[in-house]
Amino acid sequence: MKTSIAALPLIALLAVAGTASAETLLIERVQHEPAASLPLRGQSMAQVEARFGAPAERMDPRGGQKSQWPTINRWAYPEFTVYFEKNRVIDVVANKATTAEIGPKPPIL
């Protein structure tokens, strides 16, 4: 059986698609978790600590060198990292469950 040159890109795409489905994507895991299991934007540090307990690590603050640059504090929990501007949540990022999971790199310490 002859394979035309035009069919080669399609065959290559199907081969890649088959291997990608075996990997676990961080975004897929996060989409299946209830949103209530993460801190909400705008919550204070005290509210986050009251609900989720003390963080596993409080990383050194970043920024604040100029008045236009707010200081960003980061708290690492086993499942997620919380980013605060001043004392309010501005973002929450899910951490990888395993090294095989594909997702964001760990926070810079």
N, CA and C atoms as a LAMMPS dump frame, in Angstrom:
ITEM: TIMESTEP
0
ITEM: NUMBER OF ATOMS
327
ITEM: BOX BOUNDS ff ff ff
-5.0000000000000000e+02 5.0000000000000000e+02
-5.0000000000000000e+02 5.0000000000000000e+02
-5.0000000000000000e+02 5.0000000000000000e+02
ITEM: ATOMS id mol type element x y z
1 1 1 N 0.852 -1.177 0
2 1 2 C 0 0 0
3 1 3 C 0.893 1.234 0
4 2 1 N 0.609 2.152 -0.896
5 2 2 C 1.38 3.388 -0.987
6 2 3 C 0.736 4.459 -0.117
7 3 1 N 1.587 5.242 0.538
8 3 2 C 1.113 6.377 1.324
9 3 3 C 1.516 7.645 0.588
10 4 1 N 0.529 8.482 0.325
11 4 2 C 0.845 9.71 -0.387
12 4 3 C 1.552 10.675 0.556
13 5 1 N 2.328 11.567 -0.017
14 5 2 C 3.058 12.572 0.761
15 5 3 C 2.078 13.493 1.483
16 6 1 N 0.937 13.748 0.921
17 6 2 C -0.057 14.627 1.551
18 6 3 C -0.624 13.999 2.818
19 7 1 N -0.628 12.673 2.926
20 7 2 C -1.193 12.009 4.104
21 7 3 C -0.199 11.953 5.264
22 8 1 N 1.082 12.189 5.029
23 8 2 C 2.089 12.086 6.088
24 8 3 C 1.85 13.052 7.251
25 9 1 N 1.509 14.332 7.012
26 9 2 C 1.234 15.205 8.157
27 9 3 C 0.071 14.71 9.017
28 10 1 N -0.96 14.144 8.383
29 10 2 C -2.104 13.624 9.121
30 10 3 C -1.683 12.426 9.973
31 11 1 N -0.869 11.547 9.421
32 11 2 C -0.394 10.38 10.164
33 11 3 C 0.458 10.829 11.357
34 12 1 N 1.316 11.811 11.137
35 12 2 C 2.154 12.319 12.225
36 12 3 C 1.302 12.951 13.319
37 13 1 N 0.273 13.694 12.937
38 13 2 C -0.612 14.327 13.908
39 13 3 C -1.346 13.283 14.734
40 14 1 N -1.826 12.235 14.106
41 14 2 C -2.524 11.173 14.828
42 14 3 C -1.582 10.444 15.783
43 15 1 N -0.346 10.257 15.4
44 15 2 C 0.626 9.597 16.268
45 15 3 C 0.9 10.438 17.51
46 16 1 N 1.034 11.737 17.341
47 16 2 C 1.271 12.633 18.475
48 16 3 C 0.045 12.698 19.371
49 17 1 N -1.133 12.735 18.788
50 17 2 C -2.365 12.811 19.568
51 17 3 C -2.522 11.58 20.448
52 18 1 N -2.106 10.422 19.962
53 18 2 C -2.208 9.202 20.75
54 18 3 C -1.315 9.241 21.974
55 19 1 N -0.126 9.805 21.874
56 19 2 C 0.775 9.855 23.027
57 19 3 C 0.37 10.94 24.008
58 20 1 N -0.213 12.022 23.552
59 20 2 C -0.588 13.124 24.438
60 20 3 C -1.747 12.74 25.348
61 21 1 N -2.605 11.832 24.913
62 21 2 C -3.762 11.474 25.723
63 21 3 C -3.381 10.677 26.965
64 22 1 N -2.185 10.092 27.005
65 22 2 C -1.76 9.31 28.158
66 22 3 C -1.229 10.192 29.28
67 23 1 N -0.933 11.441 29.02
68 23 2 C -0.384 12.338 30.021
69 23 3 C -1.51 12.99 30.815
70 24 1 N -1.221 13.342 32.05
71 24 2 C -2.187 14.041 32.89
72 24 3 C -1.871 15.527 32.831
73 25 1 N -2.86 16.309 32.493
74 25 2 C -2.681 17.752 32.437
75 25 3 C -3.209 18.382 33.716
76 26 1 N -2.44 19.314 34.256
77 26 2 C -2.83 20.01 35.475
78 26 3 C -4.171 20.702 35.296
79 27 1 N -4.396 21.302 34.152
80 27 2 C -5.642 22.051 33.936
81 27 3 C -6.852 21.122 33.977
82 28 1 N -6.699 19.878 33.506
83 28 2 C -7.814 18.931 33.569
84 28 3 C -8.15 18.588 35.011
85 29 1 N -7.126 18.386 35.85
86 29 2 C -7.37 18.068 37.253
87 29 3 C -8.039 19.237 37.96
88 30 1 N -7.587 20.438 37.683
89 30 2 C -8.14 21.628 38.337
90 30 3 C -9.588 21.856 37.929
91 31 1 N -9.92 21.566 36.671
92 31 2 C -11.289 21.765 36.208
93 31 3 C -12.264 20.825 36.907
94 32 1 N -11.787 19.668 37.369
95 32 2 C -12.652 18.702 38.039
96 32 3 C -12.766 18.95 39.539
97 33 1 N -11.88 19.759 40.101
98 33 2 C -11.941 20.062 41.529
99 33 3 C -12.943 21.186 41.762
100 34 1 N -13.656 21.144 42.882
101 34 2 C -14.592 22.242 43.167
102 34 3 C -13.846 23.55 43.429
103 35 1 N -14.375 24.632 42.914
104 35 2 C -13.74 25.945 43.075
105 35 3 C -13.699 26.368 44.537
106 36 1 N -14.585 25.833 45.351
107 36 2 C -14.634 26.199 46.767
108 36 3 C -13.415 25.699 47.526
109 37 1 N -12.625 24.809 46.916
110 37 2 C -11.464 24.265 47.615
111 37 3 C -10.236 25.163 47.484
112 38 1 N -10.392 26.335 46.888
113 38 2 C -9.296 27.284 46.729
114 38 3 C -9.683 28.639 47.314
115 39 1 N -8.702 29.424 47.771
116 39 2 C -9.015 30.787 48.235
117 39 3 C -9.577 31.627 47.08
118 40 1 N -10.399 32.575 47.431
119 40 2 C -11.028 33.435 46.427
120 40 3 C -10.31 34.774 46.336
121 41 1 N -10.299 35.338 45.127
122 41 2 C -9.698 36.652 44.915
123 41 3 C -10.379 37.67 45.828
124 42 1 N -9.548 38.491 46.475
125 42 2 C -10.066 39.527 47.361
126 42 3 C -10.09 39.142 48.828
127 43 1 N -9.94 37.844 49.135
128 43 2 C -9.915 37.444 50.534
129 43 3 C -8.65 37.979 51.2
130 44 1 N -8.746 38.233 52.496
131 44 2 C -7.584 38.726 53.239
132 44 3 C -6.699 37.551 53.653
133 45 1 N -5.47 37.882 54.072
134 45 2 C -4.555 36.848 54.575
135 45 3 C -5.174 36.132 55.766
136 46 1 N -5.828 36.894 56.643
137 46 2 C -6.449 36.304 57.827
138 46 3 C -7.557 35.327 57.442
139 47 1 N -8.362 35.67 56.43
140 47 2 C -9.435 34.776 55.986
141 47 3 C -8.862 33.486 55.393
142 48 1 N -7.801 33.613 54.601
143 48 2 C -7.181 32.438 53.996
144 48 3 C -6.61 31.532 55.085
145 49 1 N -5.911 32.125 56.042
146 49 2 C -5.309 31.322 57.107
147 49 3 C -6.378 30.691 58.002
148 50 1 N -7.467 31.395 58.243
149 50 2 C -8.551 30.842 59.063
150 50 3 C -9.201 29.64 58.376
151 51 1 N -9.34 29.689 57.072
152 51 2 C -10.025 28.616 56.349
153 51 3 C -9.104 27.453 55.999
154 52 1 N -7.858 27.749 55.595
155 52 2 C -6.965 26.711 55.1
156 52 3 C -5.827 26.382 56.062
157 53 1 N -5.73 27.1 57.169
158 53 2 C -4.662 26.864 58.124
159 53 3 C -3.392 27.585 57.725
160 54 1 N -2.362 27.375 58.511
161 54 2 C -1.071 28.021 58.232
162 54 3 C -0.464 27.407 56.97
163 55 1 N 0.154 28.227 56.125
164 55 2 C 0.761 27.682 54.91
165 55 3 C 1.976 26.817 55.239
166 56 1 N 2.307 25.919 54.34
167 56 2 C 3.499 25.091 54.505
168 56 3 C 4.746 25.959 54.432
169 57 1 N 4.66 27.036 53.642
170 57 2 C 5.799 27.947 53.493
171 57 3 C 5.308 29.347 53.172
172 58 1 N 5.919 30.328 53.821
173 58 2 C 5.686 31.739 53.492
174 58 3 C 6.951 32.218 52.805
175 59 1 N 6.871 32.398 51.502
176 59 2 C 8.047 32.785 50.733
177 59 3 C 8.346 34.269 50.92
178 60 1 N 9.593 34.629 50.683
179 60 2 C 10.001 36.024 50.808
180 60 3 C 9.184 36.894 49.859
181 61 1 N 8.774 38.094 50.308
182 61 2 C 8.027 38.988 49.421
183 61 3 C 8.871 39.439 48.233
184 62 1 N 8.202 39.729 47.137
185 62 2 C 8.859 40.242 45.925
186 62 3 C 8.234 41.582 45.569
187 63 1 N 9.015 42.431 44.898
188 63 2 C 8.516 43.731 44.459
189 63 3 C 8.651 44.773 45.554
190 64 1 N 7.97 45.905 45.349
191 64 2 C 7.984 46.975 46.329
192 64 3 C 9.187 47.891 46.256
193 65 1 N 10.052 47.719 45.244
194 65 2 C 11.23 48.586 45.135
195 65 3 C 10.85 50.024 44.852
196 66 1 N 9.753 50.211 44.157
197 66 2 C 9.244 51.551 43.865
198 66 3 C 7.808 51.627 44.356
199 67 1 N 7.324 52.83 44.554
200 67 2 C 5.954 52.977 45.049
201 67 3 C 4.919 52.452 44.042
202 68 1 N 5.269 52.431 42.75
203 68 2 C 4.339 51.923 41.724
204 68 3 C 4.29 50.394 41.71
205 69 1 N 5.281 49.752 42.319
206 69 2 C 5.364 48.287 42.309
207 69 3 C 4.909 47.744 43.657
208 70 1 N 3.761 47.12 43.711
209 70 2 C 3.29 46.6 44.997
210 70 3 C 4.128 45.401 45.455
211 71 1 N 4.152 45.2 46.736
212 71 2 C 4.821 44.026 47.294
213 71 3 C 3.887 42.832 47.148
214 72 1 N 4.419 41.737 46.613
215 72 2 C 3.655 40.514 46.411
216 72 3 C 4.156 39.467 47.409
217 73 1 N 3.239 38.962 48.214
218 73 2 C 3.555 37.897 49.158
219 73 3 C 3.02 36.583 48.595
220 74 1 N 3.745 35.493 48.864
221 74 2 C 3.333 34.181 48.366
222 74 3 C 3.313 33.184 49.514
223 75 1 N 2.215 32.451 49.594
224 75 2 C 2.08 31.386 50.575
225 75 3 C 1.912 30.087 49.818
226 76 1 N 2.717 29.099 50.167
227 76 2 C 2.636 27.791 49.507
228 76 3 C 1.917 26.794 50.404
229 77 1 N 0.868 26.21 49.886
230 77 2 C 0.152 25.104 50.502
231 77 3 C 0.458 23.86 49.667
232 78 1 N 0.217 22.66 50.163
233 78 2 C 0.535 21.465 49.373
234 78 3 C -0.181 21.412 48.015
235 79 1 N -1.418 21.891 47.945
236 79 2 C -2.188 21.796 46.699
237 79 3 C -2.125 23.04 45.825
238 80 1 N -1.78 24.194 46.404
239 80 2 C -1.818 25.445 45.65
240 80 3 C -0.885 26.475 46.269
241 81 1 N -0.606 27.541 45.5
242 81 2 C 0.163 28.681 45.973
243 81 3 C -0.717 29.915 45.86
244 82 1 N -0.773 30.715 46.92
245 82 2 C -1.61 31.912 46.956
246 82 3 C -0.712 33.139 46.813
247 83 1 N -1.115 34.064 45.95
248 83 2 C -0.385 35.32 45.727
249 83 3 C -1.219 36.464 46.296
250 84 1 N -0.581 37.269 47.133
251 84 2 C -1.249 38.408 47.776
252 84 3 C -0.609 39.708 47.331
253 85 1 N -1.43 40.73 47.071
254 85 2 C -0.948 42.105 46.924
255 85 3 C -1.381 42.805 48.198
256 86 1 N -0.407 43.331 48.909
257 86 2 C -0.63 43.838 50.264
258 86 3 C -1.151 42.658 51.089
259 87 1 N -2.405 42.673 51.519
260 87 2 C -2.895 41.523 52.284
261 87 3 C -4.115 40.877 51.638
262 88 1 N -4.313 41.1 50.328
263 88 2 C -5.474 40.548 49.62
264 88 3 C -5.047 39.562 48.545
265 89 1 N -5.818 38.484 48.387
266 89 2 C -5.544 37.472 47.361
267 89 3 C -5.731 38.092 45.983
268 90 1 N -4.717 37.937 45.13
269 90 2 C -4.851 38.379 43.741
270 90 3 C -4.849 37.197 42.779
271 91 1 N -4.298 36.045 43.216
272 91 2 C -4.279 34.869 42.347
273 91 3 C -3.988 33.63 43.173
274 92 1 N -4.457 32.493 42.667
275 92 2 C -4.183 31.194 43.267
276 92 3 C -3.787 30.267 42.129
277 93 1 N -2.679 29.551 42.308
278 93 2 C -2.176 28.655 41.271
279 93 3 C -2.092 27.249 41.848
280 94 1 N -2.699 26.275 41.164
281 94 2 C -2.637 24.88 41.61
282 94 3 C -1.23 24.343 41.404
283 95 1 N -0.75 23.578 42.367
284 95 2 C 0.563 22.942 42.266
285 95 3 C 0.412 21.583 41.593
286 96 1 N 1.5 21.091 41.036
287 96 2 C 1.491 19.764 40.426
288 96 3 C 1.275 18.71 41.504
289 97 1 N 0.479 17.697 41.178
290 97 2 C 0.26 16.601 42.109
291 97 3 C 1.419 15.616 42.062
292 98 1 N 1.963 15.411 40.877
293 98 2 C 3.109 14.514 40.693
294 98 3 C 4.055 15.146 39.688
295 99 1 N 5.263 14.621 39.619
296 99 2 C 6.219 15.142 38.638
297 99 3 C 5.819 14.789 37.213
298 100 1 N 4.978 13.779 37.036
299 100 2 C 4.529 13.385 35.701
300 100 3 C 3.432 14.308 35.17
301 101 1 N 2.801 15.055 36.058
302 101 2 C 1.722 15.954 35.637
303 101 3 C 2.315 17.147 34.904
304 102 1 N 1.665 17.558 33.833
305 102 2 C 2.15 18.68 33.027
306 102 3 C 1.422 19.932 33.476
307 103 1 N 2.162 20.972 33.801
308 103 2 C 1.551 22.207 34.264
309 103 3 C 2.626 23.248 34.53
310 104 1 N 2.291 24.297 35.294
311 104 2 C 3.275 25.363 35.532
312 104 3 C 4.455 24.862 36.357
313 105 1 N 5.555 25.555 36.197
314 105 2 C 6.758 25.222 36.961
315 105 3 C 6.549 25.644 38.408
316 106 1 N 7.297 25.044 39.348
317 106 2 C 7.153 25.451 40.74
318 106 3 C 7.58 26.9 40.947
319 107 1 N 7.114 27.533 42.027
320 107 2 C 7.441 28.943 42.259
321 107 3 C 8.95 29.138 42.45
322 108 1 N 9.425 30.299 42.031
323 108 2 C 10.837 30.663 42.231
324 108 3 C 11.003 31.066 43.688
325 109 1 N 11.935 30.467 44.355
326 109 2 C 12.137 30.759 45.779
327 109 3 C 13.101 31.87 45.99
